[in-house]
Amino acid sequence: MRSFFGKYKLFFLVLFCISAVIIYLFYNALQPKKTLPIYQPSMVNPELVDSTLQKKRKYHTIADFSLTNQNGKNISQADYQDKIYIADFFFTTCPTICPIMTKNMVDIQNRLQDDEILLLSHSVTPQIDSVAQLKKYALEKGVDDSKWNLVTGDKKQIYELARKSYLAVKTDGDGGPFDMIHTENFILVDKEKRIRGFYDGTNIHEIEKLLVDLEILQNSYKE
């Protein structure tokens, strides 16, 4: 018996390897593909959704915009064409959650290896956050201009984006002089301008979840 196995040792070894590969392939084929939800207004806390959108169940996308970044360049949807991106809302003089959010966004920036992924931070105090102020902030915080736009511009436009496009903040307010929004949300947006996830930008565990979801989203474009 020992001589029999010795004689066919190579055959059994090859057979074992082939069997292991087949079992692995079958196992992978049977595993459900991980996908991310496509968020619609009807899926989000109604407090964060404008009354005109609360029943909307499909086709929600981020609206077109025209804002100015830290280098004085006009930034629009064209700059994010065929890109996955992470958006948030902040202001440079914020003493509370914004420094934590910016630190976590810098961490995300430094871990990005793919140029198809960008970052977009909107100032909620554009009257204070001029181009020069945003540039100063970007240099202090280590912002990579090739990956991350800090934008300022028309306050009403920014606030409407936050409320009606990104569904990131409560809808009470009109973007007027005394209107102020403050949110810790990071929003993951796909290449079709659809929302694929919401994350607490001050929570390191949520940041890790965002990075996992980002990989899932990237992989969905490779299938």
C-alpha positions as CSV (number, residue, x, y, z in Angstrom):
1,M,0.0,0.0,0.0
2,R,2.8,2.4,0.9
3,S,4.6,1.7,-2.4
4,F,1.3,2.3,-4.2
5,F,1.0,5.8,-2.7
6,G,4.7,6.4,-3.2
7,K,4.3,5.6,-6.9
8,Y,1.4,7.9,-7.4
9,K,2.4,10.6,-5.0
10,L,2.7,13.3,-7.6
11,F,-0.6,12.4,-9.2
12,F,-2.5,12.7,-5.8
13,L,-0.7,15.9,-5.0
14,V,-1.8,17.5,-8.3
15,L,-5.3,16.1,-7.9
16,F,-5.5,17.6,-4.4
17,C,-4.4,21.0,-5.7
18,I,-6.9,21.0,-8.5
19,S,-9.7,20.0,-6.1
20,A,-8.8,22.8,-3.7
21,V,-8.9,25.4,-6.5
22,I,-12.3,24.1,-7.8
23,I,-13.7,24.2,-4.2
24,Y,-12.4,27.8,-3.8
25,L,-13.9,28.9,-7.1
26,F,-17.3,27.3,-6.3
27,Y,-17.2,28.9,-2.8
28,N,-16.5,32.4,-4.2
29,A,-19.2,31.9,-6.9
30,L,-21.8,31.1,-4.2
31,Q,-20.9,34.1,-2.1
32,P,-23.3,37.1,-2.7
33,K,-21.6,40.1,-4.2
34,K,-21.3,43.0,-1.7
35,T,-23.1,46.1,-3.0
36,L,-23.9,49.5,-1.5
37,P,-27.4,51.0,-1.4
38,I,-28.3,53.8,-3.7
39,Y,-29.8,56.3,-1.3
40,Q,-33.0,58.1,-2.3
41,P,-34.8,60.8,-0.4
42,S,-37.5,58.4,0.8
43,M,-34.8,56.3,2.5
44,V,-33.4,59.1,4.6
45,N,-34.6,60.7,7.9
46,P,-37.4,63.0,6.8
47,E,-35.9,65.8,9.0
48,L,-33.0,65.9,6.5
49,V,-35.1,65.9,3.4
50,D,-36.9,68.9,1.8
51,S,-40.7,68.4,1.8
52,T,-40.7,68.5,-2.0
53,L,-38.4,65.4,-2.1
54,Q,-39.5,63.2,0.8
55,K,-41.5,60.8,-1.4
56,K,-38.9,60.6,-4.1
57,R,-37.9,56.9,-4.5
58,K,-35.6,57.0,-7.5
59,Y,-33.3,59.0,-9.8
60,H,-32.0,61.3,-7.0
61,T,-28.6,62.8,-8.0
62,I,-26.3,65.6,-6.8
63,A,-27.3,68.8,-8.6
64,D,-24.9,70.7,-10.8
65,F,-23.0,73.4,-9.1
66,S,-20.4,76.2,-9.8
67,L,-18.1,77.1,-6.9
68,T,-14.5,78.3,-6.4
69,N,-11.7,76.3,-4.8
70,Q,-8.7,77.2,-2.7
71,N,-6.7,78.1,-5.9
72,G,-9.3,80.4,-7.3
73,K,-10.4,77.8,-9.9
74,N,-14.0,77.4,-10.8
75,I,-15.2,73.9,-9.7
76,S,-18.3,72.2,-11.2
77,Q,-19.6,68.7,-11.8
78,A,-17.4,68.6,-14.8
79,D,-14.4,68.3,-12.5
80,Y,-16.0,65.2,-10.9
81,Q,-17.1,63.6,-14.1
82,D,-16.5,59.8,-13.9
83,K,-15.1,60.2,-10.4
84,I,-16.1,58.7,-7.1
85,Y,-16.0,61.4,-4.4
86,I,-16.5,62.1,-0.7
87,A,-18.2,65.4,0.2
88,D,-18.6,67.3,3.5
89,F,-19.5,70.7,4.9
90,F,-17.2,72.7,7.1
91,F,-15.9,76.2,7.9
92,T,-12.3,77.2,8.6
93,T,-13.0,79.0,11.9
94,C,-15.0,76.1,13.4
95,P,-13.6,75.2,16.8
96,T,-15.6,72.0,17.4
97,I,-16.2,69.2,15.0
98,C,-14.5,70.6,11.9
99,P,-10.9,70.1,13.0
100,I,-11.7,66.5,13.7
101,M,-13.4,66.1,10.3
102,T,-10.6,67.7,8.5
103,K,-8.0,65.5,10.2
104,N,-10.0,62.4,9.2
105,M,-10.4,63.7,5.7
106,V,-6.6,64.3,5.5
107,D,-6.2,60.7,6.6
108,I,-8.5,59.5,3.8
109,Q,-6.6,61.7,1.3
110,N,-3.3,60.1,2.3
111,R,-4.7,56.6,2.0
112,L,-6.2,57.1,-1.5
113,Q,-4.2,55.3,-4.2
114,D,-6.5,55.8,-7.1
115,D,-6.9,59.1,-9.0
116,E,-10.5,58.3,-9.8
117,I,-11.4,59.2,-6.2
118,L,-11.6,62.8,-5.1
119,L,-12.7,64.9,-2.1
120,L,-14.9,67.9,-1.9
121,S,-15.4,70.2,1.1
122,H,-18.0,73.0,1.0
123,S,-17.6,76.0,3.3
124,V,-20.8,76.9,5.1
125,T,-19.5,80.4,5.9
126,P,-18.5,81.5,2.4
127,Q,-18.6,85.2,3.5
128,I,-15.7,84.4,5.8
129,D,-14.0,81.7,3.8
130,S,-12.5,83.6,0.9
131,V,-10.2,81.9,-1.6
132,A,-7.2,83.3,0.4
133,Q,-8.6,81.9,3.6
134,L,-9.2,78.5,2.1
135,K,-5.7,78.4,0.7
136,K,-4.2,79.3,4.1
137,Y,-6.3,76.5,5.6
138,A,-5.4,74.0,2.9
139,L,-1.6,74.7,3.4
140,E,-1.9,74.4,7.2
141,K,-3.9,71.1,7.1
142,G,-1.9,69.4,4.3
143,V,-4.5,69.4,1.6
144,D,-3.4,67.8,-1.7
145,D,-4.8,70.1,-4.4
146,S,-4.9,67.3,-7.0
147,K,-7.2,65.2,-4.8
148,W,-9.2,67.7,-2.7
149,N,-11.2,70.9,-3.4
150,L,-12.2,73.2,-0.6
151,V,-14.9,75.4,-2.2
152,T,-16.6,78.7,-1.4
153,G,-19.2,80.7,-3.3
154,D,-22.8,81.6,-3.2
155,K,-24.2,80.7,0.2
156,K,-27.7,79.9,-1.0
157,Q,-26.3,77.5,-3.6
158,I,-24.1,75.7,-1.0
159,Y,-27.0,75.4,1.5
160,E,-29.3,74.1,-1.2
161,L,-26.7,71.5,-2.2
162,A,-26.4,70.4,1.5
163,R,-30.2,70.2,2.0
164,K,-31.6,69.1,-1.4
165,S,-28.7,67.2,-3.0
166,Y,-26.6,65.7,-0.3
167,L,-29.5,65.3,2.2
168,A,-26.9,66.1,4.9
169,V,-28.6,68.6,7.2
170,K,-32.0,69.6,8.5
171,T,-34.0,71.6,6.0
172,D,-35.1,74.5,8.3
173,G,-33.4,77.6,6.8
174,D,-33.2,79.4,3.5
175,G,-29.5,80.0,3.1
176,G,-30.0,83.6,4.2
177,P,-27.6,85.8,6.3
178,F,-28.7,84.2,9.6
179,D,-29.0,80.7,8.4
180,M,-26.2,78.3,9.7
181,I,-25.7,74.6,9.0
182,H,-23.4,72.3,10.9
183,T,-23.1,68.6,10.1
184,E,-20.6,65.9,10.7
185,N,-21.7,63.9,7.7
186,F,-19.3,62.6,5.1
187,I,-21.2,61.6,1.9
188,L,-20.0,59.0,-0.5
189,V,-21.0,59.8,-4.1
190,D,-20.6,57.5,-7.1
191,K,-19.7,58.2,-10.7
192,E,-23.4,58.7,-11.6
193,K,-23.7,61.4,-8.9
194,R,-25.7,59.2,-6.6
195,I,-25.4,59.0,-2.9
196,R,-24.0,55.6,-1.7
197,G,-23.3,56.2,2.0
198,F,-23.4,58.5,4.9
199,Y,-20.7,58.5,7.6
200,D,-19.9,60.4,10.8
201,G,-16.8,62.3,9.9
202,T,-15.8,62.6,13.6
203,N,-15.9,58.8,14.3
204,I,-12.8,56.8,13.3
205,H,-14.8,53.6,13.1
206,E,-17.1,55.3,10.6
207,I,-14.1,56.4,8.6
208,E,-12.9,52.8,8.4
209,K,-16.4,51.7,7.3
210,L,-16.3,54.4,4.6
211,L,-13.0,53.1,3.3
212,V,-14.3,49.6,3.1
213,D,-17.4,50.8,1.3
214,L,-15.2,52.8,-1.0
215,E,-13.4,49.7,-2.0
216,I,-16.8,47.9,-2.6
217,L,-17.9,50.8,-4.8
218,Q,-14.6,50.8,-6.8
219,N,-14.9,47.0,-7.4
220,S,-18.5,47.4,-8.7
221,Y,-17.0,49.4,-11.6
222,K,-14.6,46.6,-12.4
223,E,-17.2,43.8,-12.8
